[in-house]
Amino acid sequence: MPEEVITQSSVTFADPTVQRCPFDAYAQLRETGPVYKDPKTGYYVVLGYDLLREVLMDTDRFSSNVGIIQVRPGELGRKMQAIQKEFGVPAVPVLLTTDPPEHTFYRSLVGQAFSPNRVKKLEEFLTKTVSEHIDSVTVRSPIEFVSEICVMIPVFVLLELLGVDRSYAQQIKTWSDTAAATGDPTLPEERILELTRIACDYQRFIAEQTDRYRSEPNDSLLSAITNADVNGRQLTRNELVALSRQIMTAGHETTTNTMASGMLWLIERPELQDQLRADPSLMTTFIEELLRLESPLQAQFRKTMDDVVLGGVPIPKGAVLDVRFGAGNCDPEQFPNPRELDLKRGNLRTHLAFGAGPHFCIGNQLARAELRIAFTHLLSRLKNFRFADVEEPVKRVQHYFIHGVKELHLAYDLIDQ
C-alpha cells in the first residue's frame, strides 16, 4: 500500500499527514525505541508490541479513566458539562473509560446482553440484510463505496441493536460520526463544543428509548442492557446513554473503516480476489490480516497511576500514554514483514486491533461476522474491482485515533449469476 514519507523531526501524531497514514511514522520511531514522547502533545507514545500488551493487561498501573475524551479537563470540560446538563445527559465513565471493579460490572452486564443466541440471530439478520443491500446498490457502477456500502451495513446493525426502524438510518449515521469526531483530542475548542451540542440530540433520543424499554422491553440489545442486572444493580439512565454511545461508535467505525481498507487491498492486489474466490476458507485469514494491517482504532489513552519505567523510559505518575495498537500490529518482532498481507500468516489472532486484557472488545465476534459476510457476498457478486475514473478516487480519514478511508470511488463488473 502506498505510504506518505515523513521526516523524523516532524513526527507528532497531531500532524494530519501522520494521522492519515501513520505507518511510516511507526517504522521511523521504532528505530529510536519502543516509547516516544510526542513533542507537541506531550503524550508518551507506546509503539512496541510487548510493551503494549503489558500496558493493556495491567489496569493497576495504567488506568483507562483518563478524563480526556468524554469530557475534557479544565474550562473546556466545564463548558461541555454545562451543554450536556442543559440540552442532553451528563457524561459519565462507563466500560471503555473505567477500571476494575467498575469495569467488571459493566462488562458482565453487557456480556449478558451479547449472549451467544443473540449473536447468532444477528448473524442471520446480517446475512439477509447485507446481501439485499449490496445487491440493490451494485446494479450500477461506479459507486462511492464508503457511503453506499461500508457505512450503511453497520448502520443497519446499529438500528437492530437499538431496536429502532430504518427511518432513523441517516440520523444514526450523523450521530455516530459526531461521537467519533468528538473523540479526537486535537480538535479546536469551538468544534468540540459544536459536536457536544449535536451529541445531546442522541443522548435525549437514547434516554427516551431506555425509559420505554424499562416498561416495554423488546428483543433488542439496548432493551436487554437496559433491563439486565448484576447482583441486583441495573444501569442508571446516564450510564445507559454513555454506554450506548460507546457501542455505537465502536460498532460503526470498526466495520466501516476495515471494509473500506479491505477493498483497497483487493484493488491494489487483484490476485487476492482470485485466491478468496477459489478458496473461501481463506476469508477468515483475510479478515484478520485486514484488522491487523489497517486497525480502525489505531490507539487509545491510558493514564499512569504511579511513576513507572516503560521500555527503559521513566514516566511520571499522571502522564497520558498514547497506546498505539496500530504500531504493535506492525511490529516486525511479532509479525515478520509486517506491512505484507499474508494469507498464510500463523499468529493472526495475536493482533491488537480489538485491544487486549480486560478491555478486549466485547463485540469483536459481531464485527468479524459483518466483515466476513460482506466480503463473501461482494466477491460472489462482483469482479474486477478498480478505481473509478475520477480525479481523486481515494480520500483518507484524518483523526487522532481512527484510521480508514473517507471516500472510495469504486468500479467493478457483475459476475454472471
N, C-alpha and C positions, 0 to 999 in steps of 0.2 A: 504494500500500500504506500503511496507517496506520502512523504512526511516533510514538514517545514523545517528549515535549518535555523537554529538559534545559537547565538554566541553565549558562552557560559556566563560572562559578566552581566548579561541582561536577564538571567533566569529568575523569574518570580512567577508564581502561579496566579498572580493577579494580572499578568500580561495576557491580553486577548489572544495573541498568537499562540502562546503556550496552552491556553485553555482549549483552543480549537483542535490542537494536535499536540498532546503532551509527551509523546513517546521519545522524541529526540532529547527533550529535556531530561527525562528519566535516565536515559543512557549516559548522558554527559555527567549528570550529578552523581550517578552511581560510582563513577571513577574516583570521586573525592571522598566517598564513604557512604554508609547506609542511612545517615541522618544529616540533614542540611537545614540551616536556619535561613528562612526566606528573608532577604534584605528589606523587602517592602512591607510585608505583613507582620513579620516578627514571629510567625509560627515555626515550630520545629517540624520539618517535613520528614516523615519516616518512609524510606524507599525500599529497604531490604526485606525479602520475603520472611525470613526467620524472625526478624525484629517485629514485623507487622503482626505475625501470629502471637508473639509474646505480648504485645500491647493489647490485642483483641481478646486474648484469653484471660487477662489479669484486670478484673474490674476493681480490685482494691487499690491498685496504684494508678490506674488510668480510667478516669470516670467518663461516662457518656453524658452526664448532666453538665454540659459545657456552658450553657447560658448565652449562646451567640446567635443561634439560628431562629428559634421560635420568637424570642424577644431579645433584642439587642441590649447590651449594657448601657448604663448612663442615661443621659437625657433622651436619646433616641428611643430607648426601651420604654421610658415613661410615656412618651408620645404614642408609641404603638399600643401600650396598655390602655391609654385613655380612649383611643379609637375603638379598640375591641370592647371596652366597657360600655361605650355609648351606642355602638352600632352592631356589635356581634356578641361573641362569647370570649371571656378572658382565656388566653393560652395557659395551659398547664403542662408540666412534663409528664409524658407517658411513654411506655415501651422503648422507642429508639433513644430517648433522651433521659432514661433512668438507669439506675444500677440496682443489683440485688440488695435487699429483698423486694423492693418495689417492682423492679423489672420482672422478678419471678412471678409475682401476682398477675401482672398484665399479660405476660406470655402464657401463663396457664389458662387464663380466661380466653384469650384469642385462640389458643390451641384447641379448646373445647369447640369453638365455632368452626375451625378449619378441620373438621372431622374427616376421616377417610371417605365416608359416604357422601359428604357434601362436595369434596374434591372430585369424586367420581362423577357425580351429577353435573358438576361444572365442566368436566371434560366432554361429556355427552352434549351439553349445551354448546361448547366451543366448536366441536366438530361440525355441527349443523350451522352455526352462525358464521363461522369462518368460511366455509365452502359457499354459502349463499352470498355473503358479502363480496368475496373475491370474484365469484362468477358474475355478479351484477356489475362490478366496476370494470373488469378486464375485457368486456366486449369491445372496448375501444383501446387504441394505442396511439400516442403515448399517454401516460398518466403522471400525476405528481404523486409518487409512491408513498411518501411520508404522510401527507394529509389524507389521502384517499384510502390507504390500506393500513399503514403502521399505527396511525393514531386511532382509527376507528375500531379496530379489533379490541384493544384493551378498554376503550370507552364502553363498548357493548358489555364487556365482562364487568366493568365497574357498575354499570346500571343494574346488572343482575345481582351483584353483591349488595348493592344498596337497596334493592327491591323497588326501583322506580322504572317507569316506562321510557321508551326510546325518544319521546318528545323532549327529554332533558339532555339528549346527547351533546348538543353544541354547548349547552350551559356547563355540563360536567367537564368538557374539554377545556373551556375557558377557566374554570375554577382550578383544574389540575395544573394548567400552565401557570396560573398565578401562584399556586402553592410552591411549584418547583422554582419559579423565578425568585420568590421571596427568600428561598434558602441560600441565595448567593451572597456571601458576606462582603463582597466587593462593590455591591450596588450603592449608588449615592442615596443620601437620606430621603430626598424628595421622592425618588422612585419606590423606596421601601414603604414609605407612608401611603403612597398611592395604592400599592399592592395590598397593604394591610387593610385598607378600606374596602377594596374589591373582595378580599377574602371573607369579610364579615357577612356578605350575602350567602356564601356557602355555609358559614357557621350557623346562621339562622335556619337555613334550609335543613341541615342535618339535625339541628336541635328539634325542629318540628317533626322530622321523621322519627327520631328516637322517642319523643314524647308519645307519638301514636303507637309505636311498637310496644311500649310498656303495657298498653291495654289491648292492643290488637296485633299480636305477633303474627309474623308470616314465616316462610321458609328461607328468607334471605339471610346472608351472612350478618348484615348490620342488625337485624332483628335478633339473631342468635347471640351476638355480642351484647346487645342491649339487655337481654334477659338472663345472660349467664351469670353465675356467681361462683366465687371461690371462698370456701369457709364462711358462707353467709354474706359475703360482701359483693355488691354489684358496682358497676362503674357509675360515677356521677354524670350528670348532663355535660359538664365541661370536659370531663375525661373522654366521654364518647365522641364529642366533637373533635377533640385533638387527635384521638386515635383514628377516627375515620379519615381525617386529613392525611395522616401518615400512610395509611393503607392506600388511599387514592394516589398519592404522589409516587409511592414505591411501585405500585402495580402498573401505573401508566408509563412511567419513564423507562422502566426496565425493558418491557416488551417493545415499546415504540422504537427506542434507540438501538436495541440489539437487532431487531428485524431490519431496520434501515441499513445498519452497518453490514449485516449479513448479505443484503442484496448487492452492496458494493463489492464484496468479495466474489460473489457469483459473476458479476460483470467483469471484473478485472482478472479473474481466474476461471474462464469458461469451462475448463476441464472438470471443475468441481460439479458443475451442473450434470455432466455425463456420469461422473462417479456416483453421485447421490441417486440418480435415476436408476442406474444399473444395480446398485446395492443399497436399498433403503435402510438396511441395518446401520449404515454409516451416519444416518441422520443424528443419532444421539451424540456421536463424537463431534460432528459438525457444530451442533448447538453448544456443546461445552467449550469448544475452541473459540467460537464467537464470543461467548461470555468472558473467556479469559483474555482474548486479544482486544476486545472492544468494550470492556467493562463499562456498562452505562453509568454506574456510580463509581467515579474514579477515586473518591476519597470521602472520609468522614472526619469529624473532630473528636479528640479526646482531651481531657484535662488531667495534668499530673496532680496527684493527691499528696505528694511529698517530693523532696529533692530526689532525683533519680539519675542514673547513668545509663544511657541507651546507646549501644554501638560505640562506646568509648566517649560519648558526648555528654557532659554534665548538663542537666536540665533542671531548672528550679521548680519548686512547688508552685502550682497555679498556672504553669505555662500551657499554652494550647499546642497540641500535636495535630498536624495535618497528616492523617493516616492514609497513605496512598495505595489503595487496593490495586489500582492500575499499574503502579510501578512494581509491586510484588508479583503481579501476574506476568510481568516481562523480565523477571529476574533470571538471568541465564544460569545461575547456580541451581535453580529449581526447575526451570524449563529451558533446556538447550534449544538454541536457535529460536529465541522467544518470540520474534515477530513473524515467524512462519506459521501458517495454518496447516497443521499436521494431523491428518485423519488416522494416523497410527500412533499418536502420542499415548503413552501409557499411564501417566499420572494426572489425568484430566480433572478428576474430582477434587484435587487438592487446590484448585484455583480459589481466589478470594473474591470473586465477583459478587457473591452473596454474603461476604464477611466471614467471620469465624467466631467460635466461642458462644457465649450466652446470647449475643445479638445476631447470630446466624439467621438469615432471612426466613421467616416462618412461611412465606408464600412462595418459596423457591420452586416447589413442585408444580404449582399452578403456572408460574412464569415459563418454566421449561415446557410444559404442555402447550401453552399458547404458541410458543416459537416452533415446536415440533409440528403441530397441526398446521400452522400457517405455511411453513416452508414445504411441507409434504404436499399440500394442495397446490401451492404456486408451481412447484416443479412438475406436478402431474397435468396441469392445465396449460402452462406456458413454456416457451423455449426461446433461445437466442436473446437472452436479456442483454440490453445495451443502453447506453445513454441516449436520451432523446436529443434531437438536433436543435439545441437551444444554446444561447450564449454562455450560460453558467448552469450546467446540469446538476451540480452538487454544491450545497451550502452546508457548512458545519455548524453545530451548536456551539455557542460561546457561553460558558458557565463555569463557575469555580469548581463545582463538583461533578456536573453531569456531562457526559461525553456522548456524542452521537451525530446524527445527520438531521439538519433542519429541513432541507429540501433535496429531493432526488427525482429528477425528471427521467422517467423510465419508458423505454420502448421494448417491444417483445413481439413474438409471433405466437399464435394459438396452436396448441397441439391438436391434431385431428382426433376427435373422441370416437 
